[in-house]
Amino acid sequence: MKYNRYFICLIGLLLLNSCKDDDDVVTQEPMQEEVVLTDNVEVYNAALVDNSLVLAVVNGGDKSYLVDKSGKKVKEWNFSSNLGNDLEIMPDGKLLGMFKTLTPSVNFGGFGGVIKIINLDGSIDWEYEYASSEYLAHHDVEMLPNGNILFLAWEKVDMLEAQQQGVNTASHLYPETLIEVNPNTNQIVWKWNSYNHKIQDQFPSLPNFGSVSSNPQLIDLNYFSLDNGDIMHANGIDYDAQKDVIYMSVNNYSEVWVIDHSTTILEAETSNGGAYNKGGDLIYRFGNPEAYKNLFGNRLFYNNHFPNLLEDNVPGEGNVLVFVNGSNTTQSTVYELDMPDVLNLIPNSNNEPQLIWDFTDPTLQYGRVSGAVRLQNGNTLICEGDYGFWEVTQTGEIAWKYSGLNTSQFWRCYAYKFDDSEILNQNIEFE
C-alpha cells in the first residue's frame, strides 16, 4: 500500500506539470560571465552598454589602441612618427592616418603633412606627402568609396595679395583647401579652395565687395582674424556618398560648411557647375548664422569638431552629429541635427537644421579636439579630448565611462563591432 500511495502521488505530480501553460514554465537564463573592469572604467551599466570595441586615437601621439568595454586594451599600434590627428581602421584591417612631417611650414594645432596607409605588419603600404612652404595637410583624412583619399590642407595666401582682395589682415593667410588624391597614381584629381569663394564688406573700392548677408553661399574672410593667419582652422570632414557632398567643420567660424564634390577642379573654382549648379560656392552651412551676418536662426555652435554623418543603418541615419566645444560656456554639448532634404541657402532666412537630440553634462567640457559617434544599439559614444570616453543612451543615461588616466589627449574615438571586417582582419585572440 505504501508504494501504491507513492505511485499515485508521482502520477499526480506528472499530470499537474503537464497541465501547465507554456507561459508558466520557468527556464534558466544562461549565466552571464562576470566582467572584470580595469581602473580606467568609471561607469559600467551592463543593461545599457553596447558591446563593441573603441579605437582610442591618441591626439598627436605615436600610438593608438583598441579597448573593450571592460577597459582592456586588446590591441595597440606604435608608429614611427606622430599622428597629425586622424586615424581609422579600414575594412581590410589596414590603418589610414594623418602623420606629422618633420619640417612643417607652419605648426598650427593639428598640422600633419604626410598621409599613410599602414599594413597589418606595420609596414607602409602607401605614403603621400603634402607639405611645402606654400601648403600643408592637416587634421582629417578619409578614404572615399572610389578608393581615393580626401584630406584637409592649408594653402598660403601672401599678405599683400589678401589685402588687395579686401581681407583685413596683417599677416599671410592660410585658408582651407580640400584635396582628393588617387593613391594609385599620386595625382590630385579634385580640389576645392575656400579662398576662391570669398566676399567682403569693408572696402568698397576693392574686389569681392558686397553684402555678406545677401550672399550666404560666400565666405566672409573678415569674420575672424588671427595674427598667424589661421583664420578658419577646419578640423574635420565627412563625405556623403548619396548626395556627393563634403561636410567640413570650421572651428573658428563655429560652423559646418557643405561643399559640392561633383564639380570638376575648374568648376570648383567658380560659382557654376556641379550637381547643385553652384560650383564651389557653399551649398549649405549651419551652426552659426552670425558668420554670414544672418539675423535669422539660432546660433548653436561655439567652436566645433567632427561633423559625423550617421550611416550604416544606425539610429538617426542621415543626421549629423557635431561635438560643440562650448567656448561660450563651461560645458561641451553633442548635437544631433536633421539635415534638410534639399541643401540650399536662402538669404536673410533661417537656414539652420532641426535639432533632434543633444547631450551635455556639468563635467563634460573640453575646448579642443573631441567628437561623437552613434552605436548600433542607439547609444552615442563621445570622446572628451582631455578625459576619455562617454557612452550615453538616447535618454541621457550614462552606460559607460572610460578615463584615459595618463593619456594626455584623445583626438577622436571610433566604434567597431566584434564581427566587423575591420576587427576580423586584425586576427585578435579574444579571451
C-alpha positions as CSV (number, residue, x, y, z in Angstrom):
1,M,0.0,0.0,0.0
2,K,2.9,2.4,0.8
3,Y,4.3,2.0,-2.8
4,N,0.8,2.5,-4.3
5,R,0.5,5.8,-2.5
6,Y,3.9,6.9,-3.7
7,F,3.0,5.9,-7.3
8,I,-0.3,7.8,-7.1
9,C,1.5,10.9,-5.9
10,L,4.1,10.6,-8.6
11,I,1.4,10.3,-11.3
12,G,-0.4,13.3,-9.8
13,L,2.7,15.5,-10.0
14,L,3.3,14.5,-13.6
15,L,-0.3,15.3,-14.6
16,L,-0.1,18.6,-12.7
17,N,3.1,19.7,-14.6
18,S,1.7,18.5,-17.9
19,C,-1.3,20.8,-17.5
20,K,0.8,24.0,-17.0
21,D,0.7,26.5,-19.8
22,D,3.9,27.1,-21.7
23,D,4.0,30.6,-20.2
24,D,4.2,29.1,-16.8
25,V,7.3,27.2,-17.5
26,V,10.3,28.8,-15.8
27,T,13.5,28.5,-17.8
28,Q,17.1,29.0,-16.6
29,E,18.8,32.1,-18.2
30,P,22.3,31.4,-19.4
31,M,24.9,32.5,-16.9
32,Q,26.4,35.9,-17.7
33,E,30.2,35.9,-17.5
34,E,31.3,38.4,-14.9
35,V,33.0,41.4,-16.5
36,V,36.3,42.3,-14.8
37,L,36.8,46.1,-15.1
38,T,40.1,47.9,-15.3
39,D,40.7,51.0,-13.2
40,N,40.0,53.1,-16.4
41,V,36.3,52.2,-16.3
42,E,34.4,54.6,-14.0
43,V,30.9,53.6,-15.1
44,Y,29.7,50.3,-16.5
45,N,26.0,49.6,-16.8
46,A,25.6,46.1,-18.2
47,A,22.0,46.6,-19.1
48,L,22.7,49.7,-21.2
49,V,26.2,49.3,-22.6
50,D,26.8,48.5,-26.3
51,N,29.2,45.5,-26.6
52,S,31.6,46.9,-29.0
53,L,35.3,48.0,-29.3
54,V,36.6,51.5,-29.2
55,L,39.5,52.8,-31.3
56,A,41.2,55.3,-29.0
57,V,43.1,57.8,-31.2
58,V,45.8,59.5,-29.2
59,N,46.0,63.2,-30.2
60,G,49.3,63.9,-31.8
61,G,50.8,60.7,-30.3
62,D,52.9,57.9,-31.6
63,K,50.4,55.2,-30.7
64,S,46.7,54.4,-30.6
65,Y,44.8,51.4,-29.3
66,L,41.6,49.3,-29.3
67,V,39.8,49.0,-26.0
68,D,36.9,46.8,-25.0
69,K,34.1,47.9,-22.6
70,S,35.9,46.3,-19.6
71,G,38.7,48.8,-20.2
72,K,41.1,46.2,-21.5
73,K,43.4,47.1,-24.4
74,V,43.0,44.3,-26.9
75,K,45.5,45.8,-29.5
76,E,47.9,48.7,-29.6
77,W,49.7,50.2,-32.6
78,N,53.0,52.1,-32.3
79,F,54.1,54.5,-35.0
80,S,57.5,55.7,-36.2
81,S,56.1,59.3,-36.4
82,N,53.5,61.2,-34.5
83,L,49.9,61.5,-35.7
84,G,48.8,64.7,-37.3
85,N,45.4,63.7,-35.9
86,D,43.1,61.3,-37.6
87,L,43.5,57.5,-37.7
88,E,40.9,54.9,-38.8
89,I,40.9,51.2,-39.4
90,M,39.9,50.3,-43.0
91,P,37.7,47.2,-43.9
92,D,40.8,45.2,-44.9
93,G,42.4,45.9,-41.5
94,K,45.0,48.4,-42.7
95,L,45.3,51.8,-41.0
96,L,44.7,55.2,-42.7
97,G,46.1,58.1,-40.9
98,M,47.4,61.7,-41.0
99,F,51.0,62.0,-39.7
100,K,53.3,64.9,-38.9
101,T,56.0,66.0,-41.3
102,L,59.4,66.7,-39.7
103,T,59.7,70.1,-41.3
104,P,56.3,71.9,-41.2
105,S,56.0,75.3,-42.8
106,V,53.6,76.3,-40.0
107,N,52.9,74.5,-36.7
108,F,49.3,75.3,-36.1
109,G,47.5,72.8,-33.9
110,G,46.7,69.6,-35.8
111,F,49.3,70.0,-38.5
112,G,50.2,66.9,-40.4
113,G,51.8,66.8,-43.9
114,V,52.0,63.1,-44.5
115,I,49.2,60.6,-45.2
116,K,49.9,56.9,-44.7
117,I,48.2,53.6,-45.2
118,I,49.8,51.1,-42.9
119,N,49.8,47.3,-43.4
120,L,48.9,44.8,-40.7
121,D,52.6,44.1,-40.1
122,G,53.4,47.8,-39.6
123,S,55.0,48.3,-43.0
124,I,53.9,51.2,-45.1
125,D,51.5,50.4,-48.0
126,W,51.2,53.9,-49.3
127,E,52.6,57.3,-48.3
128,Y,51.8,60.7,-49.7
129,E,53.4,64.0,-48.6
130,Y,51.5,67.2,-49.0
131,A,53.9,69.7,-47.3
132,S,55.9,72.6,-48.5
133,S,56.5,76.3,-47.7
134,E,53.2,77.0,-49.5
135,Y,50.8,74.3,-48.3
136,L,50.4,71.7,-45.5
137,A,47.9,68.8,-45.0
138,H,46.3,68.8,-41.6
139,H,43.9,67.2,-39.2
140,D,41.5,64.9,-41.0
141,V,41.7,62.3,-43.8
142,E,39.1,59.9,-45.3
143,M,39.0,57.2,-47.9
144,L,36.3,57.8,-50.5
145,P,34.1,55.0,-51.9
146,N,36.2,55.2,-55.2
147,G,39.4,54.4,-53.2
148,N,40.7,58.0,-53.5
149,I,42.0,59.8,-50.4
150,L,40.4,63.1,-49.3
151,F,42.1,65.4,-46.8
152,L,42.3,68.9,-45.5
153,A,45.1,71.3,-46.2
154,W,46.2,74.9,-45.5
155,E,47.3,76.8,-48.6
156,K,49.3,80.1,-48.1
157,V,48.0,83.4,-49.4
158,D,50.5,86.2,-49.4
159,M,49.5,89.1,-47.1
160,L,49.7,91.8,-49.8
161,E,47.6,89.7,-52.2
162,A,45.0,89.1,-49.5
163,Q,44.9,92.8,-48.6
164,Q,44.4,93.7,-52.3
165,Q,41.4,91.3,-52.3
166,G,39.7,93.1,-49.4
167,V,40.9,91.0,-46.5
168,N,41.7,93.0,-43.4
169,T,44.9,91.2,-42.4
170,A,48.4,92.0,-41.2
171,S,49.8,88.5,-41.9
172,H,49.8,85.8,-44.6
173,L,46.6,83.8,-44.7
174,Y,46.2,80.1,-44.5
175,P,42.6,79.4,-45.7
176,E,41.2,75.9,-46.1
177,T,41.6,73.6,-49.1
178,L,40.2,70.1,-49.8
179,I,42.4,67.7,-51.7
180,E,41.4,64.4,-53.3
181,V,44.3,62.3,-54.5
182,N,44.4,59.0,-56.4
183,P,46.7,56.6,-54.4
184,N,47.5,54.6,-57.5
185,T,48.9,57.5,-59.4
186,N,49.5,60.1,-56.6
187,Q,47.7,62.6,-58.8
188,I,45.4,65.2,-57.4
189,V,42.1,64.5,-59.1
190,W,39.9,67.1,-57.3
191,K,40.5,70.3,-55.4
192,W,38.4,72.9,-53.6
193,N,39.8,76.1,-52.2
194,S,37.8,78.3,-49.8
195,Y,39.7,81.4,-50.9
196,N,38.0,81.2,-54.3
197,H,34.6,81.9,-52.7
198,K,35.1,85.0,-50.7
199,I,33.2,88.2,-50.0
200,Q,34.0,91.3,-48.0
201,D,32.0,94.4,-47.0
202,Q,34.8,96.6,-45.5
203,F,36.5,98.1,-48.6
204,P,34.1,99.3,-51.3
205,S,36.9,100.1,-53.7
206,L,38.4,96.6,-53.6
207,P,37.4,93.3,-55.2
208,N,34.8,91.0,-53.7
209,F,32.9,93.8,-52.1
210,G,29.2,93.1,-51.4
211,S,26.5,92.3,-48.8
212,V,27.6,89.4,-46.7
213,S,24.0,88.6,-45.5
214,S,22.7,88.6,-49.1
215,N,25.3,86.1,-50.2
216,P,25.3,83.2,-47.7
217,Q,27.0,81.0,-50.3
218,L,30.2,83.1,-50.0
219,I,32.7,83.2,-47.1
220,D,33.4,86.5,-45.3
221,L,37.2,86.3,-44.8
222,N,37.0,89.2,-42.4
223,Y,34.7,87.3,-39.9
224,F,37.6,86.0,-37.9
225,S,41.2,87.1,-37.7
226,L,44.3,85.7,-36.1
227,D,47.9,87.0,-36.1
228,N,49.2,83.8,-37.5
229,G,46.7,83.7,-40.4
230,D,44.9,80.5,-39.4
231,I,41.6,82.3,-39.7
232,M,39.4,79.2,-40.4
233,H,41.1,76.2,-38.7
234,A,39.0,73.5,-40.2
235,N,39.4,70.3,-38.2
236,G,37.1,67.6,-39.6
237,I,35.5,66.3,-42.8
238,D,32.9,63.7,-43.7
239,Y,31.6,62.5,-47.1
240,D,28.0,61.9,-48.0
241,A,28.1,59.4,-50.9
242,Q,24.3,59.7,-51.6
243,K,24.4,63.5,-52.1
244,D,28.1,63.6,-53.2
245,V,28.9,66.4,-50.8
246,I,31.5,67.0,-48.1
247,Y,30.8,68.2,-44.6
248,M,33.6,70.3,-43.2
249,S,33.9,71.5,-39.6
250,V,35.3,75.1,-39.5
251,N,36.3,75.7,-35.9
252,N,37.0,79.5,-35.9
253,Y,33.7,80.2,-37.8
254,S,31.8,77.8,-35.4
255,E,30.1,76.3,-38.5
256,V,29.9,73.3,-40.7
257,W,30.2,74.0,-44.4
258,V,28.8,71.7,-47.1
259,I,30.7,71.6,-50.4
260,D,29.6,70.0,-53.7
261,H,32.0,67.2,-54.6
262,S,30.5,66.6,-58.0
263,T,32.3,69.5,-59.6
264,T,35.4,69.4,-61.8
265,I,38.5,71.1,-60.5
266,L,37.8,74.1,-62.7
267,E,34.1,74.3,-61.7
268,A,35.1,74.2,-58.0
269,E,37.0,77.5,-58.5
270,T,33.8,79.2,-59.8
271,S,30.1,79.7,-58.8
272,N,28.8,77.5,-61.6
273,G,28.7,73.8,-62.4
274,G,28.3,70.6,-60.5
275,A,25.1,68.8,-59.4
276,Y,23.9,71.8,-57.5
277,N,25.0,74.3,-60.2
278,K,26.8,76.4,-57.7
279,G,30.4,75.4,-58.5
280,G,32.5,75.6,-55.4
281,D,30.3,78.1,-53.5
282,L,28.9,76.7,-50.2
283,I,25.7,74.8,-50.9
284,Y,24.8,74.8,-47.2
285,R,26.2,75.9,-43.9
286,F,25.0,75.6,-40.3
287,G,25.8,76.2,-36.7
288,N,26.4,79.9,-36.6
289,P,24.4,82.3,-38.7
290,E,26.4,85.2,-37.3
291,A,29.3,84.1,-39.5
292,Y,27.4,85.4,-42.6
293,K,25.5,88.2,-40.7
294,N,22.2,86.4,-40.8
295,L,19.8,87.7,-38.2
296,F,17.6,84.6,-38.5
297,G,18.2,81.2,-36.9
298,N,19.7,80.5,-33.6
299,R,23.4,80.0,-33.1
300,L,24.2,76.6,-31.6
301,F,28.0,76.3,-32.1
302,Y,30.8,77.9,-30.2
303,N,33.8,76.1,-31.7
304,N,33.1,72.6,-33.0
305,H,34.7,69.3,-34.1
306,F,33.8,66.2,-36.1
307,P,30.8,66.6,-38.4
308,N,29.8,62.9,-38.3
309,L,27.2,61.9,-40.9
310,L,25.3,58.9,-39.4
311,E,25.4,55.9,-41.8
312,D,25.4,52.1,-41.8
313,N,21.8,51.8,-40.7
314,V,22.4,53.2,-37.2
315,P,19.5,55.0,-35.5
316,G,19.3,58.5,-36.8
317,E,20.8,57.6,-40.2
318,G,21.2,60.7,-42.4
319,N,21.5,63.0,-39.4
320,V,24.8,64.7,-38.4
321,L,26.4,64.6,-35.0
322,V,28.6,67.5,-34.0
323,F,30.7,68.0,-30.9
324,V,30.5,71.6,-29.8
325,N,33.3,72.5,-27.5
326,G,31.4,75.4,-25.9
327,S,33.9,78.2,-25.7
328,N,31.0,80.4,-24.5
329,T,30.2,78.2,-21.5
330,T,31.8,75.7,-19.1
331,Q,30.2,72.8,-20.8
332,S,30.5,71.0,-24.1
333,T,27.5,69.6,-26.0
334,V,26.9,66.9,-28.6
335,Y,24.2,67.8,-31.1
336,E,22.3,65.6,-33.5
337,L,20.9,67.6,-36.4
338,D,18.4,66.6,-39.1
339,M,19.8,67.7,-42.5
340,P,17.2,69.3,-44.9
341,D,16.2,67.2,-47.8
342,V,17.3,70.0,-50.1
343,L,20.6,71.6,-49.3
344,N,20.1,75.3,-50.0
345,L,20.9,78.7,-48.6
346,I,18.3,81.5,-48.7
347,P,19.5,85.0,-47.8
348,N,18.0,86.6,-44.7
349,S,16.2,83.4,-43.7
350,N,16.5,80.7,-41.1
351,N,18.8,78.1,-42.7
352,E,19.6,76.1,-39.6
353,P,18.8,72.4,-39.5
354,Q,16.3,70.8,-37.0
355,L,17.7,69.8,-33.6
356,I,16.9,66.1,-33.0
357,W,18.9,65.3,-29.8
358,D,21.6,66.7,-27.6
359,F,23.6,65.7,-24.6
360,T,25.7,67.6,-22.1
361,D,26.8,67.2,-18.5
362,P,28.3,69.6,-16.0
363,T,31.6,67.6,-16.2
364,L,31.6,67.3,-20.0
365,Q,33.9,70.1,-21.3
366,Y,36.9,70.4,-23.4
367,G,37.8,73.3,-25.7
368,R,39.8,71.3,-28.2
369,V,39.5,68.1,-30.4
370,S,36.8,65.6,-29.3
371,G,33.8,64.1,-31.2
372,A,30.9,61.6,-31.1
373,V,29.7,58.5,-33.0
374,R,26.4,56.6,-33.0
375,L,26.4,53.0,-31.9
376,Q,24.3,50.2,-33.2
377,N,22.1,50.0,-30.1
378,G,21.3,53.7,-30.4
379,N,23.7,54.9,-27.8
380,T,26.2,57.7,-28.5
381,L,29.9,57.3,-27.9
382,I,31.5,60.6,-27.0
383,C,35.2,61.5,-27.0
384,E,36.0,64.2,-24.4
385,G,39.5,65.0,-25.5
386,D,41.2,65.6,-22.2
387,Y,39.3,62.9,-20.3
388,G,38.3,59.8,-22.3
389,F,35.0,58.4,-23.5
390,W,31.4,58.5,-22.5
391,E,28.6,56.2,-23.8
392,V,25.2,57.6,-23.2
393,T,21.7,56.5,-24.1
394,Q,19.0,58.4,-26.0
395,T,17.5,59.4,-22.7
396,G,20.8,60.7,-21.4
397,E,21.7,57.8,-19.1
398,I,25.4,57.1,-18.8
399,A,26.1,53.5,-19.8
400,W,29.9,53.6,-19.8
401,K,32.7,56.0,-18.9
402,Y,36.4,55.4,-19.6
403,S,39.2,57.6,-18.3
404,G,42.4,57.8,-20.3
405,L,44.3,58.3,-17.0
406,N,47.9,59.0,-18.1
407,T,46.9,59.7,-21.8
408,S,47.3,63.5,-22.4
409,Q,44.6,63.9,-25.0
410,F,42.4,61.9,-27.4
411,W,41.7,63.1,-30.9
412,R,38.6,61.0,-31.5
413,C,37.1,57.6,-30.9
414,Y,35.6,55.2,-33.4
415,A,33.4,52.2,-32.6
416,Y,33.6,48.7,-34.2
417,K,31.6,45.6,-33.6
418,F,33.5,42.3,-32.9
419,D,32.3,40.9,-36.2
420,D,33.2,44.0,-38.3
421,S,35.7,43.2,-41.1
422,E,37.9,45.9,-39.6
423,I,38.2,43.8,-36.5
424,L,38.1,40.3,-38.0
425,N,41.1,41.2,-40.2
426,Q,43.2,42.1,-37.1
427,N,43.3,38.4,-36.1
428,I,42.9,39.4,-32.4
429,E,42.6,36.5,-30.0
430,F,39.9,37.5,-27.6
431,E,39.8,35.7,-24.2
